[in-house]
């Protein structure tokens, strides 16, 4: 029995040699130091720390990705609050992919396990079987590459989710801030229009004006009051949704933030396409290897000490009339994947260029709106002086005031349109959340 066990041990050692020799020149893992642990309970999230020499190029690019949000601004406070409360589903998926990649790193090692069967005579036959792949046309290497590509794809998804979450939160904050500014403006306009109403009431009581003009002013007051209520409700709704996804209340936060005008590297859509290309190419190599014959060494020993072993030619798929066409389709996978990366890069560049043009236009229009508002203000002051001098009617001043109020409202709208365009541009670049913080 001891001699048989020693022989089986020698078979196992010899079976290990091809895998060991084939892996001497291969890095154990491209992702050492890049583990990201999903949060458990209320404990802090372990951030990924990586050195350029220890991680893949794509993982390193994600982890060193900067954010365009300036620290200390309201934008930064919103981003920090929503990142802190993130459930991090994508982080858990990344952890799963990393564990599978870790398991795949040892797929070249022999497999050993029991083989129990029942004979026709009712006897139970138990064997210990060991199997070692000696030659598989690169299938094991492709499986390891596929596992690594899955980690890269999960890492891209994690950063994409972080950027989308920050974008959604900042969009809600900008909506709330815009409606709060609009409500403040409308409340001020209501107070000003209420003074015109008082003047009209005095003129009607004095018989100088009729009720029609007073009714017009009162209708304008009712419209302003309704719009102010709508703006306040919209602000409250946006803040409630924002607080629901935040780690702390943000209702008292005011003011817009600032973003840097800086590139964050390749857009996340391009990085996702690159990871998917690696996945497709690894799957193509696995499919190609499955059509080709391989060689494996087998050894077994039963409970009586009887040992067996030998070499086996293996194949997953038999040849058929369409096998050559399948080979051609597999070879075309690389070109298809490369074209998808180029297409993603073109689409991202087009969207970024379009959004940059919109942002430039909104900023220019906002500057023009400031000039129009200032001109309307000067015209209103002139009409007020003329009214006090008896040269203008009340309704003339009311109409001029409405022009000024609309100019101020347009200025507010364009200001926040530019802010939204700025956030959208940062989202397209994937630069709203810092890679290290995710």
Buried (B, 14 or more C-beta within 10 A) or exposed (E): EEEBEEBBEEBBEBBBEBBEEBBEEEEEBBBEBBBBBBBEEEEEBEEBEBEEEBBBEBBBBBBBBBBBBEEEBBBBBBBBBBBBBBEBEBBBBBBBBBEBBBEBBEBBBBEBEEEEEEEEEEEEEEBBBBBBBBBBBBBBBBBBBBBBBBBBBBBBBBBBBBBBBBBBBBBBBBBBBBBBBBBBBBBBBBEBBBEBBEBBBEBBEEEEBEEEBBEBBBEBBEEBBEBBEBBBEBBBBBBEBBBEBBEEEBEEBEEBBBBEEEEBBBBBBBBBBBBBBBBBBBBBBBBBBBBBEBBBBBBBBBEEEEBEBEEEEBEBEEEEEEEEEBBEEBEEBBEEBBEBBEEBBEBBEEBBEEBBEBBEBBBEBBEEBBEBBEEBBEBBEEBBEBBEEEEBBBBEBBEBBBBBBBBBBBBBBBBBBBBBBBBBBBBBBBBBBBBBBB
